[in-house]
């Protein structure tokens, strides 16, 4: 379903008219709220659909007598920490107003800003662990940044109350794929209007806007005042600024075309061809040119659509040190150490630029927070054995201030000069340097332990990761191992002798490692 198909979708207001349709839906929301004691969790992104859904819930609750407001309503907003800054600021202020208004109006509604755990954030995985920028075949970001924080919250509600009802602004008219998914769960409803949650047991999904068109949403938002005091016309303005043509007419009736194809999301997203909304914001408003470093950085993260686009940026080994081949060449692994360090510099530079040149409301922006920096530093030094501990120096070089994290000087094996001397002693052999460095790190880790269980395994793993001479040597060894397994299978199965297979402890032929050609 294309954008034009969405705009032409039939209006939910055609049969009964706008006022009567909305009144009937408010009665439905109120009746569903009072029908049981299961708490509600309303998903709120700050966009038009979630705003409209939350307004319906808020207005329905406001019409009920206070003694019938007997169960909690949690409004959750997941901040991936890499949201479009304009949208993130909008949502943050909205949540603050929401919390204050609910308290003033005596509603059992609380707002929650959810964020991923430090070990799951975008920059910790990309800069810390070296995960390549997300792509369709390695979409590692969605679950870590969006799904896990909300799942963790909803699960906690279910654990306390036994069940939960999730209220979403999902609409069938958004896309054909969305319509098919919603219709699938509709057929499995065990209660009217409540669909089972496909991923969380003991939770149900209520979608009050499921039959609304794009225009219906804007008509509702323009005709009905926001009950927690946020201006829906400002929301319209934000969409207008993010639309490709800069036009987003005020919706006054069902015949007025609306905007709304703009998609807000993570500014680092490389799963879309271009960040059209951010491009439009910058193009339509000179005062938003401070976002240019973000757009440039996002475009640098997104490799061209060629097989070897980022091969030079990535290690030829997987994170475990193993070498996997595709068409006779190693499949690239994580970003190299110097590349990860360079990504950190670029993020810090963009942050510093925005703080210097952005408007007052973004002068304290954190593109990467202290908790993330500390986790990246831990991964580099402890997990990757990069004992040079470059992060504080990079921070101080770019920001011009002392690194705010804790000192590791007491635990360092060598200083900067000693590590540079070690690199020179390895005479340009990077793998030998990495092996020596990791062995020093392992020895330091186990030196203070009363029991050194695991020491020899750690040393063995270090040699396993670094014993190659270079990428060519690793490729030859991987091809040799593959041929040896093939030859062993051929000898074992030539005589169809299961005893030989058992003695050789060979996997079945179809489970043997292969080299894709």
Secondary structure, 3 states (H helix, E strand, C coil): CCHHHHHCCCCCCCCCCHHHHHHHHHHHHHHHHHCCCCCEEEECCCCHHHHHHHHHHHHHHHCCCHHHCCCCEEEEEEECCCECHHHHHHHHHHHHHHHHHHHHHCCCEEEEEEECCHHHCHHHHHHHHCCCCCECCECCHHHHHHHHHHHHHHHHHHHHHCCEEEECCCCHHHCHHHHHHHHHHHCCCCECCEEECCCCCCEEEECCCCCCCHHHHHHHHHHCCCCCCCCHHHHHHHHHHHCCCCCCCCCCCCCCCCCCCCCCCECCCCCCCCCHHHHHHHHHCHHHHHHHHHHHHHHHHCCCCCCCCCHHHECCCCCCCCCCEECCEECCCCECHHHHHHHHHHHHHHHHHHHHHCCHHHCCCCCCCHHHHHHHHHHHHHHCCCCCCCHHHHHHHHHCCCCCCCCCHHHCCCCHHHHHHHHHHCCCCHHHHHHHHHHHHHHHHHHCCCCCCCHHHHHHHHHHHHCCCCHHHHHHHHHHHHHHHHHHHHHHHHCCCHHHHHHHCCCCHHHCCCCEC
